[in-house]
Amino acid sequence: MNRTSSTGALRWASGINVVAGLWLIAAPFLLGYSAIPAALWNDIVCGVLIAALAALHLRSPTRGQGLSWTVAGIGAWLVLAPFILPYDTLMEQVGAAPNVAAPEPMGPGQADNAAFWNDIIVGVVAMLLGAWSATQGRTTPSTAL
């Protein structure tokens, strides 16, 4: 792959990660799991970080492999987060706070299920594109004798 097409592919990968980060910020509200604090704040913080780091890499795709590796690491965290953070506490929290109503479109288990799968899918995308982008942006030294 020549340098121009490689740079274009790196820009696409970073652009997709910017969109993935922005999606993470909006997803709790669009998918109905904004009442799950762990999922809400995890997605907002990770979304801001992914979008910002990918945007920085988008500006200079042949540099900043560390940015891409960081995005890949955040993606790995997103895959693990539903197993570590309390994503299944929506109904407990609604029951504990009498003035808080459960979201209408979601029944028990549906909101935490949306958070679970959203984070895994977006995490895999960010992890794969971040790692690919980091390895493609490097130049390897010549090994000719």
Buried (B, 14 or more C-beta within 10 A) or exposed (E): EEEEEBBEBBBBBBBBBBBBBBBBBEBBEEBBBBBBBBBBEBBBEBBBBBBBBBBBBBEEBBEBBEBBBBBBBBBBBBBEBBEEBBBBBBBEBBEEEEEEEBBEEBEEEBBBBBBBEBBBBBBBBBBBBBBBBBEBBEEEEEEEE
